[in-house]
Amino acid sequence: MRNQSFYCLPVLIALIACSAHAGELADTVKSARISGGVIVLVNAGDEAYKEAAGTKCTVHGLETDGKRIGALRTRLKAAGQYGRVSISGFNGKDLPHIDNLINLIVIEGGDVAQAEAMRVLAPRGVALIKRSGSWTRTVKPVPDDIDEWNQYLRNADNNAVSTDKVGPPERLQWTGGSRWGRSHMSWVTVTSILSANGRLLTIEDLASVEYHKLPARFHLIARDAFNGCELWRKPLNRWHETRGYVKFVPTQIQRRLAAIGDKIYCTLGYTVPIGIFDAATGKQLKTLTGTANTVEFVYDRGVIYAIIGQPYGATKSPSKSVTLKALDAESGAAKWVKTINHYVGGSLVVKDASLAYCTNNHVVCCQSVSGKISWSADSPGLNVKPAKRVKGKRLRPGDLAGGQDNLNPTLVLTDAMLYCSTVKAVKAYVRKSGKLAWTGKNVQNYMKSSDIFVAGGLVWTGLLNGHDPLTGEIKRRLTQVMDTPMGHDRCYRNRITDTYYINSKTGGSDFVSLTGKGEFPAPWVRGTCGLGPLPANGMLYASPYSCSCLAGTMLTGFKALYSTGRAKGGVMKIDRTVRFVKGEAYGSTPTLKQTAGDWPAYRNGSERSGSTKASVSGKLKQIWKVKLPSLPTASVIVGDLVYLAARDTHTIYALSRKTGATVWTYTAGARIDSPPVFHKGFLLFGSRDGWVHSLRASDGALAWKFSDTPARRLIFADGQFESAWPVNGAVMIHDDLAYFSAGRSSFLDGGIVVYALNPLTGKVVHRRQVSGPHAKNGFPVVGKRNTRIEGFKGGVFSSQGDLLYIRHQAFKPDLTSVPLSRLKRTHLIASGGFLDDLPQHRTYWTIDTDLCYGPNKGAIGAGPKGDILAMDGDVFYEIRGYLPARHSTKMIPQKGYTLYSGQRAGGGADVWKADWKTRTVPRVGSWKKRWSTQIPLSGNALVLAGDTIIAAGVPLKPDFKFPELSTAYAGKQGGVLWTASAKDGTKITELKLPAQPVWDGLSAAHGQCFITLRDGSVICLGAQ
């Protein structure tokens, strides 16, 4: 359904007869009902910046005057607005953003053509352009080839087929929201996802992923569909229990949200009546009386059809007797009411004059205007019952004990027919008479109902067979070649387009052309368990998942992806746009030098060991404390200076080690996610806009900055602009070369570019684009071990011996890739990446050669597998919450986390010890336990300083109940710093911190400890 009369101005070009800007931007924001989103200002005046900063939007200023850039940044920082409002330079002509991203662009100077402005605007976006003293206002129309998704199965007819142009995923439009699902042992994090009028509506659980038993915090959230900016959120009152298994999300609860034009219909709670909400603001407009205890509803042509009663499968309602009400969607007035006995949940379908549903043994078709039964067809076995467990016999995916609440039959209505798809069969009825026209075979999804779609003039089943709609004759059989590495489809109903059948045979999002002439598997992107991805607005939306399957390649977070040319074959090329800027410090001879006892790099070196030989007293006290304007990174320390970044304000700080006073600052063009590295008097770091910078460490003067990825590729990520190929802050120095990567995934946006630069001159020594890998047929290459494909995600470089690594992927110093099969030497690996700050029950750090899915239980003796880790040669120290098992539920936070130490136990690093039956993670070499002890905090940060272990996290006390645990994991109970003996784990001291520690935010140098906190604080601790 597409309705262009909402959320946009009429498509026009209007001349505004005024020379002043005052009020123009604000009036446009108000009239276009832009409650959030993205505004771009081009060579704009002060009034435009003032008005834009007064909105809730993210603002990006583009200026051609370098002096004005500096002045605007200074002013915005002083006002505490920088970050949400940021300033960059540009050439005055070409906008750096991707297509279809911006909600409002204001152009007051430069040579940006109107066509260029329209390119970056999202559909319904507004361009304000000043020419010769007058303003033109233009609204970008909605393309005819994009579609919406208004209800669970798109519309009330349950035909989950989009007419959208979306193709196989290839490029990233935006990313944000939660990085992981709650847990594989609790309910799903996202239960619903819809789109209407350029907005994306979801129902999400915002509780911490760090402990799966925490009470849920479900919210209804509205985002801009084209850039992901959050517009508003509303809490839900007890949406569902979180203890249920992740795959068992009932279909009924996914049918309690509808997005129709500029209105949203939702039950804001498990028993709460249906409410009507303004989609632009979230304001509740009306409550539909008499709809309390609605368990599901659909919307069709201005009428809400609500099933009221007990949820399907609930023990309190064994007869499943429910009330069906038809209500006017505007007034809430009841049109008719009827009782249905033995109703099978999730089966309601409406199209035009007909309404149908299933009971235990019948398919019933009614008149939608009156509820009067037109016909009823006997169809036994519609109420699926769980299989009984037989001792010693493993259930097959189709047996699914406990999952019956989401194995309901699916009814699809067309103009002529009613199709009923059960677990293994399809029945086709003539819509008017109820005559059984034909039957066919089908197959259920993994722990979810079977698929049935009507697209391209055929009826498609989960067997990829296209049937004649009237006779059932199979007219087309699709062949899907790649159906690995996963052993089964994902646990959700598929959603397709009229061009592609989108399923999950490989474990991701696989596009199979309905013509039979094209297959484009994407094992590296999937949607939330029980929900799946959504095709709409020319994109594929995928929400957070909770698996460890394909941990090395699967994209995390909420993401919107689109296609450019993948359907035509080939691998995308990343065109080089070399940009190299020399600063005043280029070629200078710096005076600042590294000294013994420094901490010069992220985690103190290229091995990322998190340890130092320099001792720090276990008995610590605060020496100084300063506060930065945004979330700080960890710090590096050289001599008397402390270097770190304020991430969201894009700024490197040099602080006095003795007093904490600011010595100098330097602002980049985007976020800086991790600290710089010190090398021969210079600081090198990357920023998320794709640039690498070199500063003179003594005064922050620019030596050089470099980027060679395309300039016009800014996307939107976590509320700010980033390059499609971002660079982590933590550049690595190895053998006098600076190593870093640009990019997110070897399968996304053409892949990842890895570099080795001369750190003093910025000259490129080695450069390599890493894509895929893809086989000759264009498919991703399946790994030799189960449940994986080859490839990797971007991240911070590390090294061990003569090899370099990004996560599990190895490189030679010349950046030639090294196959996993050739790796015999271990290195430190973080399964979610070093900078992933959300430990989840399936993530872990290890010292090994590879990542693995593994069996159900983690064995303590299997080597390193903590939330965070520090190492000293063959000895490691870690903090463990969950063991990284597929279905682990062992952690009890009130008992604290485990501070654990182990060491390599003979055999050396070159001996394989692989026992796949008892281990969760792979292992090279064998390990033995040294000691372990319980500590009353989580593992947010850990360093080893001489003989002292320093750990930091949130407090976890024995008397904590769920409310206290929830606030603790949310950082609302401050933090704890804990020191212990590295020899045996004996506690030395415990300090209370005013806020939760930043992930991996500890450093140690010159007898002092430095910790950064999530409230912006930087604290220096020294001996008491």
N, C-alpha and C positions, 0 to 999 in steps of 0.2 A: 504494500500500500504506500503510495506517495501522495502527500498533500502539501503543496507549495504555498498555500495561503496562510500558513502559520510561520512564526519565527523569522519573518523576513519582510523587508519593505518591497513594494512593487518594483519590478525591474525597470530602472529608469536612468536617465542622465539629466540631472536638474542643475541649472545654473543658479548659484546663490549670489545675489547682488550685494556683496559686502566685501570690504577689504580687510577687515579684522577677523581673527580666528576665534575670538572669545566665544565660548559656548557651543561652537559647531561640533566639536568632538563629543562633548557631553550630551548634546541633543541627539546625536546619532546613536550613541550607546543606549540612551533611554528609549528612543523610538524603535530601534532594532531589537530591544529587549535582550541585550548582551549582558548577562549577569556574571559572566566570567569568560575566559578565553584568552586570545592573543591579539595584542595591538602592536603594530609596527609604525614607528614615526621616522620619516625620512627628512633630514635637514629641517627639522621642525623647530618652531619657536618655543619660548619658555612657557607660554600659556598652554600649548598642546601637551607639554610634559606634565604640567601641573594637573590638567584635567585627566590625562591618562593615568597618572599615579593615584588619582583619587578613585579610580575604579578598582574592582577586584581582579582585573586582568593582569596577565604577565605582559610587560611592555618591553619592546626591543627598539632602541633608538639607533639609527644608522646615520652617521655624520661623515662628511668629507674633510672637515677641518680638524686637524689633530689637536689644536689648542682647545677647541670647544669640547672635544671628547674628554680631555682631562678635567675641564671646568665642570662639565655635567656630572662626571663620576664623583668629583669631590663634593659637589652640592648634594647629590643623592645619597652618598654615604653619610654625610652629616645629618641628613634627615632620616636615616635608618631605612631607606627605601631601596638601596642598591641590592641587586640580586633579582628581586621580582621585577625591578626596572633596571635594565642593563644597557650599556652603550658600546657600540662597535664602529670601527671605520669601514668604509666601502668605497668603491670607485665612482659613485655617483650615478651609475647606470644600471648595473646588474644586481638584483636582490639575491642574497645568499641562501634563501630558504627554498625548500622543496615545494612542489606544486600543492595546491589545495590545503593549506595549513593555517592561514591567517584569517581572523575574524574581521579586523578593521585595519586598514592601512591609510595613513595620513601623509601626504607628500606636499611639502612646501617649497622644496628647492631641488636642484640637480636635474639630471636628464633621464629619469626613470620614465619609460614610456607607459602609457595606460595598459597596453597589452602585457607588459611585464608585471604590473601591479595586479592585473586580473589573473595572471598565472599563479601567483602565490596565494591568492584569496581562496578560502574554502567556499563551497557553494553556500549561498545566502550571505556571504561576506560582503563588506562595504568598503569601497575605495573613495576617499576624499582627496581630491587633487586640486591644488591651487595653481592656476595659470593666469598670468596678466592681472593679478589682483582679485580674481573671482574663483569661486569654488565649484567643482563638479562633483556630484555624488553618484556613484554607480554601484549597483548591487549585482553580484555574480549569480546567474541563474543556476538552477539545479539541473544537471545533465539528465538526459532521458534514459541513459543506460546504467544508472545506479538505482538501487532499490532499498526499501526499508525492511524491518523485521519487527512486527508489531506485537506478536504474542508468542507463546512458547514454540508452537509449530507454525509460526509466521502469521497465520490468520485463523479464524474460527473453523475453516474448512479442514484444518489439520494437514494440509498439503505443504510439507516443509521444503518448498522449492522456491528459491529466489530467482528473480529475473535480472539480478545484478551482473555487471560485467566482470566481477572479480576473477582473477586467474590464479594459477599456482603461486604461492608466496615466494617472494624474491627480494623485496626491499622493505625496510621498516619506516612506517609513517610516524608512530609515536609509541612510547612505552611509559609505564608508571604503575602506581598502585602497589599492592603487596607483591613481593618477589616469589613467595612460596605459598602453597596451600597449607592449611593448619596441620594436617597430619593424615597419614593413611589409615589411622585408627580412630579418627573422629569424623564428624560430618563434613561435607564439602564447604570450601571457603566461599565459592560463588554459586548460588543456586539458580539465578536467573540472569539473562542478558537479552536486551531488546534494543531496537533503535527506531527513532522517529524524528523527523524534522531536524536532522543534523545533530541529534543528541544520542548518547548511549546511556541506557538505563540498566543498572545492575542491582542485585541484592547480594551483599557481601558481608562476610564475618570479619570484623577488624580486630578480633582478639589476637594476642600474641601467638606466633607459631612455635614458640619455644617449649610450650607444654600443652599437649593436646587436650587435657582434661579441664582446662580453664573454661569458665562459662562463656558462651558465645556472645558476641556484640554485633549482631546483624544490623545493617543499615541499608536503606534505599539510597543509591548514589546516582547522580546525574553528571555525566561528563560531556564535553564537546566531542562529537564523534570523529572530527577530523584532526584534532590536536591532543585530545586526551585531558584537557584542563578540567579539573573538577569544578562543577558549577554549584552544587549544593549536596547535602546529605541529610537524611532523616533517620533517627534510630527506630528500630522495630522492637516491639514488645514480645519477647519470647517467640522467636520465629520457629525454632525447632530445637530439639535436643542435639547437643554436639557429640554425644557419646556413641551414636550409631556409626556403623561401618561406612566408610567414605563412599562405597559403591552403591549403598542402599538408599540414596535420596529418592523419596517417593515422587512420582510424576505429578501428583496432585499439587504439591507445594510449589512446583514450577509453573503452575497455571493460576497463579494469584497475582499476576502483574500483566498489565496491557498498556501500551503506549500508542495513543491515537492522536495524531496531530499535535496539538499543544496541550494535551491533557494526559494525565497518567492515572490509571485505576490500579489500586493496590490495597491489600489488607495489611495494615501496619502492625501486624501481630498475628499470633496463631488463632485467636478467637475474635479479633477486632473486626468490625464491619468494614465493608469496602469503602475506601475514601477516594475522592477525586482531587487531584493535585495539579497545580500549574507547573508545566514542565520547565518553564524558564526560571522560576524562583523556588519551587518546592512548596509554595504556600498551599495549605489545604483549602479547597474551595467548597467542598460539600462532603457529607457523610450519607451514604445510601442506607436509610433506615430499614430495619428488618433483615440485615445481611450479616449479623453476627454469626460466628461459626461457619462462615463460608469456607469450604475446603478446596474449591476450584471454581473458576468462572471463565467464560469466553465472551468476547465482544463481537457483535455483528450488526452493521447498519443501524447504529444508534441504540442498540438494545444490549443490556448485560444479561447473560444467562448464568445464574449462580446455583451451584450445588451446595446445599446447606445441610450439615449434619456432622457425624463423626468421620474422621479421616478413614479412607479406604484401608482395610486391614486391621483397624484398631479393635482390640479385644472387647471394648465397651459396646461395640455395635456389630455383633456377629451377623445380624440379618442385613446389614448395610442398607437400612431404610433411610432414604434421604428426601429432602424437599428440593424441587427444582423451581426456581423463580425466574420469571422474565421481567426485567425492570427497565424503564426508560433511563437511558444513560445520562441524561441531563437532569431530570427532576427526581429520579429515583422511584417514581410511581410504578406500582406493580401492574403489569399487563395481564399476567396469569400465574397461577401456582399449581403445582401438582406433586404428588408423592410417587417416588419410585422405590420399589422393593428390590433387594438384592442387586443394587447398583454396583457396577464394576468401575472403580475409580479411574479417572484419566481418559475415559472413553467418549466424553461429550464432544459432539461435532455439530456445527451449524453452517449452513450456506443458503442464503436467500430464503426460500419458503420452507425449507426442510431442516429438521433437527433430529439427531439420532444419538443413541447411546447403547451400551450393552448392559444386560443383567447376567446373572450366572449362566443362563442357558439360551438367551435370546438376543438378537439384534433388533432394536426397536426404532422405527422411523416415525416422526411426528410432524405435525404442521407447526412451524416456528411461530406463527402469529397467534396460535391458540393453545398449543401443547397437546392437541388432540391427536391420538395415535392414528397414523395412516396405515401402517402394517407392522407385523412382528414376525420375525423368521426364527425358527428353532435352530440353535447353533450351540450344541453342548461343548463344555470345556472352556468357556471364555474366562472363567475365574481361575487363574493359575494358582496352584498350590505348591508350596515348597517341597522339594524332594526330601525323603527321609534319609538321614545319615545311616549308613551301614558300616559297622565296625570293621576296620581294616580296608575299606574301599574308599578311594578318593573320589570326591565329587568332580564331575566334569564341569566346564564352564556353563553348559546349558542346564545343569541341575540347580545351582544357585540357591541353596538353603538360606532362608532369611531375606531374600531379595524380591519376594513376590510383589511387594508394594509398587515396584516399578516395572513389572512385566505385564502390564495391562495391554489388552488389545488396542490397536490403533484403527480408528475409523477415518476414512477420507471421503469427503463428498465432492462430486463434480456435478455438472449440469445434468448428466444422464445417469450416473451410477453412484453407488455407495460401496466402497471397498472396506473390507474388514480383514486386518492382518493380525493373526495370533502368533504364538511363538514359532510355529513351523509351517503355517499355511496361510493362504490368502483366499478369501471368498468375495466374489463380485456379485452385487445385487442390482437389479434395475431399480433406479431411484423411485419411480412412480409406483410400481406394482409390488416390489419386494421379491420378484422372481430371482432365483439363483441362476445367474448367467454362466458362471464358470468358477472353477477352483484351481489353485496352483500351489506350488511349494514355496516356502520361505525359510529363513533362518534368523534366529534372534541375534541381537547384539550381545556383547559380553555384559551380563547383568543389567540389561536394559531391553525394552521392547524391540520387536523386529521393525525393520524399515519398510515403508511403502510410499512411493512418490508417483505423481503423475506429471511427466515432463516430456516435452518434445513429441507429444502425441502418443506416448506409450506409458504403461504402468510398470514402474521399476520396483524390484524387490531387493532384499539384501543379498540375493544370489547373483546380482548384476545382470538379471534377465529383464528385457523389455517386452512386456506383453501387449497385445492388442487390447485396447480398453473394453471392447464389447464382447470379444470371443475368448480372450485369454491366450490366444496363440502367441508363442514366443517369436517375436519379429527380429530381435537383436540380442546377442549374447556378448557382453563385454568381458574381455580377458584382462586380468590384472596380474602382471608378471611379477612385480616385487611385492611380497607379502611377509617379509622379514625385515628387521631382526626380532620383532616381538612375536610371541606365540599366539596372540589373540588380538582381536579388535579392542579398542578402548571401550570403557563402560558408559557409553552415552548413545542416544539416538543421533544418527547422522543428519546433517542438513546439506542440501545440495543446491545447485543452480540449474537453470535450464540449459547450461552448457557442460557442466561437470558434475559427475557423481563424486562427492567428497566423503571418503571414509577414512579408516585408521588402521588398515591392515599392517602397515609397517610400525605402528605405534605412534604415528604423528598425524599429519593432515595430508592425505593423498588425493590428488586430483586425477580422475579418469574421465576422459572426454566421452560424452554420451554418443558421439559419432563412432566411437571405437578407434579413433585415429589420434591417440595421444594419451600418455600416462606420465604423471609428474609427481612422484612420491616426495614427501617432505617429512621424514621421520624426526626432524629436529624441531618441530613446532607442534604443540598439542594444546587442547583446552582442558579446563577443570574436569576432574572426574565427575561423571553423572550429568555433565552439561554439554561439553564439547565446544568447538569454535563456531563463530557466527559469520556468515557472508552478508555484508551490507555496505552501502556507501562506497562501493568499489574496493573494499578491503575485506580481509579476513581477520576477525577479532579473536584472540586466544587469551583466556584468563589463566591465573596461576594454577599450577598443578602440584602434586605432593609426592611424586614418584622419584626413585633414583634410577629408573630406566634411562639409558642413554645420558647419564649424568655429565659426560664430557662434552656433549654437543647440544642437548636440548635447551632451547631458549627459556629463560625464566621471566617472571613478572607478567603484567598485563601488557599486551602488545597489539598493535594494528599493523598488518602487513599488506603489501600490494604487489602487483606484478607489472613489469614493463614488457620484457621480451622473452621471458622464460618459455612460454608456450611455443615459441618459434625455434627453440633448441639453442644449444651452446651455453657457454659460461660468460656471465657479465664481465666486461673489462672495466677496470678502474682507470680512467684517463688521468694522466699526470697533469697537474696544474702547479708547477713549481713556483713557490713563493718563499723567498729568502730575504730576510731583513737584517741588516747590520746595524748595531747600536753603538753608542758612544764608547762602550767598553770593549768593542771588538779589537782583538790584537793586543790588548793591554797586558801588562805583567802584574797580576794581583799580588798583594802582600800577605793575605791570609793563608795560612797553611794548616794542614791536618796535623793533630798531635796525638800522642798516646792517650788512650782513655776516651777518645771521641766516639760518637755514635753517628757516623757520617751518611747513612743511607737508611731507607725503610727497612726495618727489622735488622739493621746494623750490618748490611752487606749483601752481596749478590746471592749467597746461599739462603738468605731470608731466615737465618737461624733464630732470631729473637734472643740472642745471648751475647754476653760480653765477658771477657776475662776480668775486666775492671770490677772491683768489689764495691758493693753498696751495703750499708748497714741495714740490718733487718728492722732496727728500731728507728722509725722515721718520724719527722715532724714537718709541718709546712714552713717553707722558707718564703715563698711569695705566691701570689695568685693574681692573674689578670683575666680579663674576659674579652673575647673576640665577638664580632657582630653576627657570626653564624657558626655552624657546626665546624669545629676544628678537626684537622687531621692529626695523626701522630706527629711527633717532632723528630728532627735530627739535630745533633749538637756537635758543633765544631768550635773548639776553643771556648771563648766567652760568649758565643752567640748560639741562640736556639732558633731553628727555622721550622716553620710549619705553615699550613694554609688554612684560611677560613673558606671552606668549600663553596658555600652558596653565594658568597660575595667575591669570589674569583681572585682572592688576594693572598699573596705570599707575605708573611710577616717575619722579620728578623727581630728577636727579642734579646735583651741582655740576660745572660745566664745568671747574673748575680742579683738583678733587681726585677726582671720581667718587663722593664721599660721597652717601648717600641723604638728600635733603632732606624729601621726603614721599612717601607712596604712597596709592593709592586703588584699591579692589577692586570690580569690576563683577560681574555675575551669570553671565558666561560668557566664553569666549575673546575676546580682542581681537587681531585678525589683522594690524593695521597701525597705524602711529603716529597720534597725534592731530594736529589742526591748531590753531595759535595764532591768536587773533583778539581784538584789543582787550583784552588782559589775561586772556582766558579760553582754556581748552583744550576743544575739542570732539572727540568720538570716538564711534564706534559699537561695539557688542558683539554677539556672535553670538546672544544671546538676544532680539535685536530692539529693543534700547533704544539711544537716543542720549543722551549725557551731556555736560554742560557743567560744567567745574570752574574755580575761580579758580586761575590759573596759579601764583600766588606760594605758595599753601599747600595746594592740592588740595581745598579746601572745595567741596562740591557747590553749584552755582548752580541747575541744574534737570536733570531727565531726562525723556525722552519716548518713548512708544510708542503706536501706535494699531492694531496688528494684533491678532488674537485672542489672548487670554492662554493658552488651553488648547491650544497647538500646539507643545510641545517635542518634537523628534524626537531621534535619536541620530546623531551625525556624528563620525567619526574619533575615537571613544573618549570623547566628552563630549556633554552635552546642548546643543542649539541650537534656536532657533526655526525654524519652517518658513520664516520670512522673516527671515533673519539680516541684520545691518547690518555692513558693513566698518568697520574702525577709522578709515580715512582719509576723514573728512568733507571736502568741498571748500567753500571760501569763494569766492564769485564775486559781485561787485557787492554786497557786504555782506549776502549771503544764504548760508545753510548748506545745501548740497545733499548728498543721500545717497539710496541706494535700499535697500529691504528686499525680499529675495526672491532666488531662485536662477535662475529661468527664466521667461520670459513664457508658457511652456506648462505650468508646474508649480504646483500649489497655488494656482490662481487668477491667477498671474502675478506681476509685480513692481510694487511701489508706489514711486513716486519722489516726493521731497519737496523743498521749499524752505522753510526755517524762518528766522525772525528769530533770529540767533545769540545776541542778548542776552536776549531774553524767552522764546525757545522757541515762540513763536506760529507756527502753520502759515500760510504765505503762499500756497504752491501745493502741491497734492497731486493725484496722478493714478495710477490703477491701469492698468497696461499688460498686456493679455492677448493671447496669440496673436501676430500677428493670425489671425483665422479668416474664411474666406469664408462666404457665406450658407448653404452646405450644412454648415457646421461644420468643414470641413477646413482644415488650415493652408494659408496662402497661399504658393504657389510663387513664388520670386523670378524676376526677369527673366533673371538669369544662371544658368547650368547648375549642378546639384548643390547647390542651396540652397533654403531656405524663408525667408520673412521672420520676424522675431522676434529675440530676443537673450537673453543670459544676464546675470545680475546681476554687479556689480563696482564698482570704484572709479570715481567720476566724474572726468572731466577737462574742460578747456575749451580752445577755440582761437577767438580773435576773439569773435564774439557768439553762438556756439553751444556747447552742452554735449554731452558724449558719455559713454556707457557702452559700451566697446569700439567697435563700428562704428555703434551706434545713436545718432542725433543728436536733440537737443532744443533748443527755444528756451528762453530764460530762464524763461518761464512754464510750462515742462515740456510744451508741445505737441510731439508727435513730428514729426520732419522726415524725409520719405521719402528713401531712399538715392539715388534718381534725381535729387534736387535738390542733392546735395552736390557742390560744386566745389572746396572748400577742404580741404586736407589737415589731418590731426591725427595724433597718436601713437596707435597701436593695438597692443596685445599680443594675439595670436590666442588664447592660452590664458588671458588675463587678466593684469593687472599682478602679481597675487600667486601665479600658477602658478610653482612653484619647481622644476619638472622639465622642462627643455628636451628636446624630443624631435625627431626628424628631420623632423617635419611641423609643428612650431610655430615661430613667429617673431614678432619685433616689426617694425613698419614705420611709415612716415609716409605716410599715404594716406587715402582716403575709405572703403575697404571691405576685406574679406578675400576670398580667392579660393582655389579648389582648385588650378587651374593645370596646366600640362603637366609633363613628366617631369624637366626640368632647369631649375635656377635660373641666371639669367644675372647675372654680377657687376654689370653696369651697370644693372640693373633697379631700383636704388634701395635704400633701407634694408630689411634682412631678417635682422637678427642675432638672437642669443639674448636680448640685452639691449642697451639703447640710451640714449644721452644726446644732446641736441641743443641747439644755440645758433643760433637763427634758421634760416637756410637751410643750416647746416652740421650734419652729424650724425656721431656716433662710435658704433661698436658693436663687440661681440665676436661673431664668427661661429664656430660649430662646423659643423654641417651647414648647407648651403644648404637652404631650406625646400621641397624638391622631393618629389614623390610617391614616387619610388623612389631617392632619393639614397643612395649608398654611398661617397661620395668622402672623407669625413673620416678622417684618420689621426691619432689623438690624440697619438702620440709626436712628431709634428711641431708640436704646439701648435695653438692656435686662432688665428684671424686678428683682429687689432685693425685696424679699417677705418674710414676717414673719407671722406665724400663730401659733395657740396653740390649744391644745386639749380642747374641749368644753363640759365638763361634761360627765357623763356616765362611766368614767374610761376606763381603757385599756381592760377590760373584756367584754365589751358590743359590740355586732355586730351592725353595721349600714351599711347594704349592699343595695345599690340602683343601680342595674346593668343598668338601662335605661339611667342614666345621667352621669355615671362615666366612666373614662378610666381605672383607677386602682382600685383594691379592697380597702376596707377601714374597719378597725376595730376601733371602737370609732368614734366620730364625731369631726370635726375641725372647727375653726373659724379664720377669717382673723384678724391680728393685724394691719398691715400696708403694703404698697408696694410703691416702688418708681422706677423710671427708672434710669439706670446708663449707661454711654456711653462706655460700654465694655462687652465682653463676659464673661462667667463664667468658667474660667479655674481653679480657686482656691478660697477657702473661709474658714475663721476661725472666731470663736467668742472668743475674749479675754476680759474677764470682761464685760464692757459696750460698747466695741468697736467691730464693724464688720470690718474685713479686707477682701477685695475681690481683685482679680487680673484676668486679661484677656487681650485680644487684643483690641486696640482702635476701636470704632465704632462711626463715626461722622456723623452729619446730612447731610453734603454736599458730603459724599462718593458716588461715582458712582460704577458701577461694577468693573472697574479696581482697584480702591482703596479697595473695599471690598475683592476682590480676594487676593490682596497682604496682607491685614490685617489678614485674616483667615490663610494665609500661613505663618504668623509670620514675614513678611518682613517690618512691620511698628512698630516693637517693642511691648512693652506691657504697661499696665496701672495698677497701684495699687491704690485702692480707699478705703477710710475709712469712716465709717458712725456710727451714734449713734444706738445702739441696741434697744433703747427705741422707736424711731419713724422713723428711717431710714434717718435722716437728715445728709447730707454730712458734713464731717469734713475736709478732704483734698484729694488731687489727686496728684500722683507722676508718672512721666514718667519712664518706665523701658527700658533698652537698648535692650531687646529681649523678645520674648513671654514667659510667665511663663510656667514652667513644670506643667502638670496636677496634681492637688491636692498638689502643691509644697509649701504650706504655713505651717509654724509652729510658735508658740509663747511661749516665756518663759522669766521669769525674766525681764519683762518690755520691751522686745525686740521682733521684728518680723524677721523671717528668710524666705527668698524666694529663690527658685532655678529657673533658666531660661534655656531655650532650647539651648542657646549657651554655656552651661557649667558653667555659673556663679552661685555663691552662694553669696547672699547679706544679710548682717545683718543691720537692721533698728532699730533706737532707737528714743527716744523723741527728738524733736527739742530744 
